[in-house]
Amino acid sequence: MFGDLFGQMEEKQKAIKEKLSAITVEAESGDGAVKVTATAARQLLNISIDPEAIHPEDPEELEDLILVAVNRALELAAAKESEESQKLIQDMLPPGLGGLFG
């Protein structure tokens, strides 16, 4: 009985990981000067920098734009991950208990 339950849990975890890897989010900073694309599995896929945002005399500005965009993308990815995890939990509950956790 528990072996089947744990086997199903492992399958569900694998499925959610694959699903999260297929979901992408995009965030930007500095009016689009830096754009970051990531997956809901929190893997960075791309960082795009507008050449106009590069000022050799002020590298800290570009560093700040990159940090902001990366952090925003990771926040969006975490929100998507949470959303998908909640769906998984709801799917695993017996019928009638789906609203148990709000």
C-alpha atoms as an extended CHARMM CRD file, in Angstrom:
* protein
*
       102  EXT
         1         1  MET       CA              0.0000000000        0.0000000000        0.0000000000  PROA      1               0.0000000000
         2         2  PHE       CA              2.6260000000        2.5450000000        1.0460000000  PROA      2               0.0000000000
         3         3  GLY       CA              4.9620000000        1.3480000000       -1.6960000000  PROA      3               0.0000000000
         4         4  ASP       CA              2.3490000000        2.2740000000       -4.2740000000  PROA      4               0.0000000000
         5         5  LEU       CA              1.7940000000        5.6320000000       -2.5880000000  PROA      5               0.0000000000
         6         6  PHE       CA              5.5030000000        6.4700000000       -2.5600000000  PROA      6               0.0000000000
         7         7  GLY       CA              5.8820000000        5.2700000000       -6.1500000000  PROA      7               0.0000000000
         8         8  GLN       CA              3.0520000000        7.5450000000       -7.2110000000  PROA      8               0.0000000000
         9         9  MET       CA              4.6040000000       10.4120000000       -5.2500000000  PROA      9               0.0000000000
        10        10  GLU       CA              7.9370000000        9.9700000000       -7.0400000000  PROA      10              0.0000000000
        11        11  GLU       CA              6.1690000000        9.9020000000      -10.3950000000  PROA      11              0.0000000000
        12        12  LYS       CA              4.2330000000       13.0640000000       -9.5150000000  PROA      12              0.0000000000
        13        13  GLN       CA              7.4320000000       14.8190000000       -8.3800000000  PROA      13              0.0000000000
        14        14  LYS       CA              9.1530000000       13.8930000000      -11.6360000000  PROA      14              0.0000000000
        15        15  ALA       CA              6.1510000000       15.0950000000      -13.6340000000  PROA      15              0.0000000000
        16        16  ILE       CA              6.0050000000       18.4170000000      -11.7870000000  PROA      16              0.0000000000
        17        17  LYS       CA              9.7410000000       18.9640000000      -12.2850000000  PROA      17              0.0000000000
        18        18  GLU       CA              9.3380000000       18.3860000000      -16.0280000000  PROA      18              0.0000000000
        19        19  LYS       CA              6.3200000000       20.6810000000      -16.1100000000  PROA      19              0.0000000000
        20        20  LEU       CA              8.1690000000       23.4310000000      -14.2100000000  PROA      20              0.0000000000
        21        21  SER       CA             11.0960000000       23.1450000000      -16.6200000000  PROA      21              0.0000000000
        22        22  ALA       CA              8.7110000000       23.8000000000      -19.5130000000  PROA      22              0.0000000000
        23        23  ILE       CA              7.1690000000       26.9520000000      -17.9870000000  PROA      23              0.0000000000
        24        24  THR       CA              9.1040000000       30.1440000000      -18.6820000000  PROA      24              0.0000000000
        25        25  VAL       CA              8.8930000000       33.5570000000      -17.0650000000  PROA      25              0.0000000000
        26        26  GLU       CA             10.4610000000       36.8330000000      -18.1290000000  PROA      26              0.0000000000
        27        27  ALA       CA             11.3810000000       39.8540000000      -16.0450000000  PROA      27              0.0000000000
        28        28  GLU       CA             13.1110000000       43.1020000000      -16.8350000000  PROA      28              0.0000000000
        29        29  SER       CA             14.6390000000       46.1290000000      -15.1930000000  PROA      29              0.0000000000
        30        30  GLY       CA             15.5360000000       49.6160000000      -16.2670000000  PROA      30              0.0000000000
        31        31  ASP       CA             12.6760000000       49.9990000000      -18.7570000000  PROA      31              0.0000000000
        32        32  GLY       CA             13.7360000000       46.8160000000      -20.5150000000  PROA      32              0.0000000000
        33        33  ALA       CA             17.4700000000       47.5110000000      -20.4440000000  PROA      33              0.0000000000
        34        34  VAL       CA             18.0160000000       44.0500000000      -18.9610000000  PROA      34              0.0000000000
        35        35  LYS       CA             15.6630000000       41.1260000000      -19.5890000000  PROA      35              0.0000000000
        36        36  VAL       CA             15.9660000000       37.7620000000      -17.8900000000  PROA      36              0.0000000000
        37        37  THR       CA             14.1960000000       34.5700000000      -18.9190000000  PROA      37              0.0000000000
        38        38  ALA       CA             13.9740000000       31.6680000000      -16.4830000000  PROA      38              0.0000000000
        39        39  THR       CA             11.9900000000       28.4870000000      -15.9750000000  PROA      39              0.0000000000
        40        40  ALA       CA              9.5800000000       27.8510000000      -13.1310000000  PROA      40              0.0000000000
        41        41  ALA       CA             12.2020000000       25.3160000000      -12.0040000000  PROA      41              0.0000000000
        42        42  ARG       CA             14.3750000000       28.4020000000      -11.3090000000  PROA      42              0.0000000000
        43        43  GLN       CA             16.9050000000       27.8910000000      -14.0640000000  PROA      43              0.0000000000
        44        44  LEU       CA             18.0720000000       30.9630000000      -15.9250000000  PROA      44              0.0000000000
        45        45  LEU       CA             17.7080000000       30.5410000000      -19.6750000000  PROA      45              0.0000000000
        46        46  ASN       CA             18.7690000000       33.9080000000      -21.0140000000  PROA      46              0.0000000000
        47        47  ILE       CA             19.9540000000       37.3590000000      -20.0210000000  PROA      47              0.0000000000
        48        48  SER       CA             19.5120000000       40.0550000000      -22.6320000000  PROA      48              0.0000000000
        49        49  ILE       CA             21.2120000000       43.4410000000      -22.2300000000  PROA      49              0.0000000000
        50        50  ASP       CA             20.3630000000       46.4570000000      -24.3400000000  PROA      50              0.0000000000
        51        51  PRO       CA             23.6840000000       47.9110000000      -25.6120000000  PROA      51              0.0000000000
        52        52  GLU       CA             22.4380000000       51.3670000000      -24.6010000000  PROA      52              0.0000000000
        53        53  ALA       CA             22.4910000000       50.1990000000      -20.9650000000  PROA      53              0.0000000000
        54        54  ILE       CA             26.2360000000       49.5910000000      -21.0450000000  PROA      54              0.0000000000
        55        55  HSD       CA             28.1750000000       52.5480000000      -19.6550000000  PROA      55              0.0000000000
        56        56  PRO       CA             31.8520000000       51.6530000000      -19.1610000000  PROA      56              0.0000000000
        57        57  GLU       CA             32.2820000000       54.5290000000      -16.7260000000  PROA      57              0.0000000000
        58        58  ASP       CA             29.5140000000       53.1460000000      -14.4390000000  PROA      58              0.0000000000
        59        59  PRO       CA             29.5920000000       49.3240000000      -14.3720000000  PROA      59              0.0000000000
        60        60  GLU       CA             27.7160000000       49.2920000000      -11.0510000000  PROA      60              0.0000000000
        61        61  GLU       CA             24.5940000000       50.5830000000      -12.8040000000  PROA      61              0.0000000000
        62        62  LEU       CA             24.5460000000       47.6010000000      -15.1630000000  PROA      62              0.0000000000
        63        63  GLU       CA             25.2770000000       45.2130000000      -12.2870000000  PROA      63              0.0000000000
        64        64  ASP       CA             22.2980000000       46.6330000000      -10.3900000000  PROA      64              0.0000000000
        65        65  LEU       CA             20.0050000000       46.2710000000      -13.4170000000  PROA      65              0.0000000000
        66        66  ILE       CA             21.0730000000       42.6470000000      -13.8330000000  PROA      66              0.0000000000
        67        67  LEU       CA             20.4960000000       41.8810000000      -10.1400000000  PROA      67              0.0000000000
        68        68  VAL       CA             17.0400000000       43.4330000000      -10.1960000000  PROA      68              0.0000000000
        69        69  ALA       CA             15.9980000000       41.5590000000      -13.3440000000  PROA      69              0.0000000000
        70        70  VAL       CA             17.3630000000       38.2140000000      -12.0790000000  PROA      70              0.0000000000
        71        71  ASN       CA             15.6640000000       38.6050000000       -8.7020000000  PROA      71              0.0000000000
        72        72  ARG       CA             12.3580000000       39.5110000000      -10.3600000000  PROA      72              0.0000000000
        73        73  ALA       CA             12.5930000000       36.4760000000      -12.6490000000  PROA      73              0.0000000000
        74        74  LEU       CA             13.3410000000       34.1970000000       -9.6970000000  PROA      74              0.0000000000
        75        75  GLU       CA             10.3690000000       35.6350000000       -7.7800000000  PROA      75              0.0000000000
        76        76  LEU       CA              8.0910000000       34.9470000000      -10.7470000000  PROA      76              0.0000000000
        77        77  ALA       CA              9.5350000000       31.4400000000      -11.0700000000  PROA      77              0.0000000000
        78        78  ALA       CA              8.9400000000       30.7590000000       -7.3700000000  PROA      78              0.0000000000
        79        79  ALA       CA              5.3340000000       31.9470000000       -7.6750000000  PROA      79              0.0000000000
        80        80  LYS       CA              4.7400000000       29.6370000000      -10.6590000000  PROA      80              0.0000000000
        81        81  GLU       CA              6.3840000000       26.7570000000       -8.7940000000  PROA      81              0.0000000000
        82        82  SER       CA              4.1240000000       27.3340000000       -5.7980000000  PROA      82              0.0000000000
        83        83  GLU       CA              1.0420000000       27.5150000000       -8.0180000000  PROA      83              0.0000000000
        84        84  GLU       CA              1.8920000000       24.2400000000       -9.7570000000  PROA      84              0.0000000000
        85        85  SER       CA              2.7580000000       22.5300000000       -6.4450000000  PROA      85              0.0000000000
        86        86  GLN       CA             -0.6370000000       23.5220000000       -5.0370000000  PROA      86              0.0000000000
        87        87  LYS       CA             -2.3110000000       21.9830000000       -8.0890000000  PROA      87              0.0000000000
        88        88  LEU       CA             -0.3410000000       18.7780000000       -7.5050000000  PROA      88              0.0000000000
        89        89  ILE       CA             -1.4100000000       18.6230000000       -3.8580000000  PROA      89              0.0000000000
        90        90  GLN       CA             -5.0430000000       19.1890000000       -4.8430000000  PROA      90              0.0000000000
        91        91  ASP       CA             -4.8140000000       16.3800000000       -7.4090000000  PROA      91              0.0000000000
        92        92  MET       CA             -3.3830000000       13.9880000000       -4.8250000000  PROA      92              0.0000000000
        93        93  LEU       CA             -6.1350000000       14.5380000000       -2.2360000000  PROA      93              0.0000000000
        94        94  PRO       CA             -9.1020000000       12.1870000000       -2.1760000000  PROA      94              0.0000000000
        95        95  PRO       CA            -12.2960000000       13.5320000000       -3.7860000000  PROA      95              0.0000000000
        96        96  GLY       CA            -14.1130000000       16.0020000000       -1.5600000000  PROA      96              0.0000000000
        97        97  LEU       CA            -11.0120000000       17.1340000000        0.3150000000  PROA      97              0.0000000000
        98        98  GLY       CA             -9.7260000000       19.5020000000       -2.3880000000  PROA      98              0.0000000000
        99        99  GLY       CA            -10.8090000000       22.6040000000       -0.4650000000  PROA      99              0.0000000000
       100       100  LEU       CA             -9.2510000000       21.4350000000        2.7900000000  PROA      100             0.0000000000
       101       101  PHE       CA             -6.2230000000       23.7340000000        2.5530000000  PROA      101             0.0000000000
       102       102  GLY       CA             -8.0180000000       26.8110000000        1.2260000000  PROA      102             0.0000000000
